[in-house]
Amino acid sequence: MRISQILHKVIPLLGCIPLSSGLFSAYNKPKTYGVVLFRAFDFIDVYGPLDVLQFVAHDHKIEVSLIYENSSNVLTEPLTAMMNPMNSSVWPELPPTHTFETAPKEFDVLIIPGGPGIRSPHINSTLEYIRKTAPNVKHIVTICTGSALAARAGIMNGRKATTNKTSWPNVIPFGPNTTWIPHARWVEDDSGSPPIWSSSGITAGLDLMFHFVETFYSKENATNYATLMEYERHTDPNWDPFARNETQLV
């Protein structure tokens, strides 16, 4: 049989290969990641995924860019004194590797964390960066209330997503044209381009990241990394132990 005849039979079958199959992931392993930073981001929303990616980097060549509106350190400190009533000084800072202007124009994965800063009225440059960059990435991953930031940027219209269950009433108004899934630990939406992966609150981002690793690298990698981190995974995307009764009615 000629090669052309073989290809004629095989190529139509490729569209039937599940996203999580080894054959798919072998040729689509993400190599470049961008993490969007903003004032008052949640620490674990950023460092949780980064910790997973550090393990990925031991087995796969990847590059990670930390992106902010300027080159100064990004503060996790709350935006107002009201949000820090004890005037505490426990807020870490994170230096970016790139600004919105100097960051690579394309990424395999763009990670959008959440945190109190997602409600800031002074975040327009961040929203514009997400809006402008989204068409040039292969996957978008939102952690916790990062889905609200994505919704504010206008990239969640017509999509399915989830978010932090405690912040549920404050987040979903940002996405009136988004189908919010109240019981989900994480949601994969590949109905448009790019696919959007959204997690529930904070540590649910770890479950999503391990699932992402399992999908695009290997199940063995995901299992090993979770073991090394001594993290017990939630592997059912349709069950979130923090879903509340009232969210089920939305």
N, C-alpha and C positions, 0 to 999 in steps of 0.2 A: 504494500500500500504506500502511495506517495505521501511525503510529509504534508503537502497541502491538503490531502484528503483527511489525514489524521487531525490536523489543526481545525479543519472544518467541523469535525465531530466533537473535538474537545473544547474549543473556545466557548460555544454556547453553554456548556456545563459550568463554566467558571462563575457565572452569575448565580448559580445555585449553591455555591460554597458558603457556609455560615461565616459570619464575621469572626467568630472565635476559633475557627479551624486553624490547625497548624500550618496548612498550605497557605492560607491567606496571610497569617501573621508573619510567616517567614520572609515574605517579600514586602512587608509594609511596616517593619519595625521603626517606630518613631526615633529620630536621631536628634531633633532640635526641639527644645522646649523654651517657651517664654512665660514668665510669671509677672502678671501685672501687679504693681504695688501702688498703694495710696495711703495717705495719712490715716491712722487709726485702723489699720487692717488687723484681723485676728491672727495672733502668732501661730497657732497650730494650723490654721488654714493654709499658711505658707510653709511652715517648717515640717508639717506632717508629710505633704507630698514631696518636699525636698529630701526628707530622710529616706523615703522609698526610692527616689531617683538616685540617691547616693549608692544604694545597693545595686540598682540597675547598672550604674556606671562601672561596677566591678566586672560585669559580664558582657556589657554592650557599650560601644562607643556612642556617647551622647553629649550634647552641649546644652547648658541651661543659661538663659539670660534673665536677669532680674531687672525689671523695667519700671522707671519712675519718670515723672514729668521733668525733673531736673537731676543734677548729679549729687545733691545733698543726701545725707542719711534719711531714711524713711522712718518716721516715728510711729510707734504703736500707741503713744500717749493719746488719751481721749481729746476730742476737739474742744470741749468746754470744761470749765471748772465744775459745773453741775454734774458732769459725768465722772468726776474724780473728787467726791465730797471730802475724803480724808487727806487730800493733797499728797497722795502717795507718790513715790518715785521708783516704781518697779518696771518702768516701761522700756523694753529693749528697742534698739535702733538697728536698722538693716541697711547697709550701703548697696545701692543699685550697681549693676554692671553696665547698664545702658540707660539713656534717656529715651523719651518717645521719638526724638529726632534721630538718634544714633543707633537704635535697635535694628536688627535685621528686619527686612521687609516681609519675610515669610518664615513661618514656623510649621513644624509638623503638629505641635500641640501648643495651644495657648491656655494657660491656667489662670482663672480669675477667682481670687479668694474673696471671703466676706469679712465682716467686721463692722463696728459702729460707724466707720467712715463712709459706708455705702450710702448713708442718708445725707451726707454733706452737700450743701448748696454750692460748694466751691470745688466741684470735682468734674467740671465740664471737659477739661483737657483729657482726663482719664476716659470719660465716656466717648469722646471723639476718637481717641486712640483705639479703643475696642471696636468702635463702629467701622473705622477705617481698616483695621487689621484683620477683622473676622473673615472677609472674603479670601484672604491670602493664607489661611491656615487649613490644615487637614482635619483637625479636631479641636473643639473647645471643651474645656473641663471647668465647671464651676464648683466651688467648694462652699458649702453652707450658704450664707446670704450673698455670696458672689453671684448667684442667679438673679438677685435683684439688680445688681450692677449691670449684668448682661441685659436684663429687661429694660433698664433705664437707657441703655445704649441702643435699644431698638432691635436687637438681634434675636429676641425670643418670640416674636410674633408668629403664631401658628404652630409653635412647638409645645412639646410636653416636657415638664420639668418638675423638680421638687426643691425643697429648701429646708432650712432650720425650722423645726416644728414649734419651738418656743417663739420664734419671730414670725411665724406664719401670717398672722393678721396684718403685720407691718410690711411684709414683703410682697404678697400677692397683688396688692393694688398697683405695684409698679409694672405688672404684666397682665393687663386686662384681656389681652388677646393670646395669652398663654394658658395651656391646660395644665393646671397644677395638680400633681398627684400626691394626696395627703398621707397615704400609708407607705410610700416608697422610701427605702433606704438610699437608693440612687435610681436614676432614670437615664436610659440611653435613648436618644431621639436621632434617628438617621433619616428622618422624613425630608430633610433639606440638606443643603451644603453650606458650611461644613456640619458634620454630625456634632451634636451637643450632648455632653455627659454631665449630669448635675447630681450633686450629693445632698443629703440632708445635713444636719448640723455638725460642724467642726470635725469630730473624730470619724463621722461617717465618710469624710473625705479619704481616710485611710482605706476603708472598705472599697470605695470606688477606685482608688489608685491601685490596690492589689488586684482588683478585677481587671483594670486596664492592663496591668502587667501580664496577667494570665492570658488576656485576649491577644496581645500583640507580641509578647516575648515567649513565655511558656508558663504552664501551670507549675512546673517544678520551680521556676524562678519565684513565682508569687508565694508558693508554700515555704520555700527556704527563707525568703526575706521576712515573711511574717513570723517565722520561727525565731530568726535571729533577733527580731525586734520584740520577741515575746508578746506578740499581739494575737488575740483570739478574734478571728475574722467573723463578721456577719456576711454570709455568702448568698443570702436570699434578697434580691433587690426589691422584692415586693413586701418586705416586712421590716418595719422600723419600730424598735421597742419604745421609742420616744414619741410616736404618733399619739395624739390626744383625741379624745372622743369628739371634741368640738371641731377639729380639723376635718373629720370625716364628713362633716355636713357641708363643707365648702364646695 
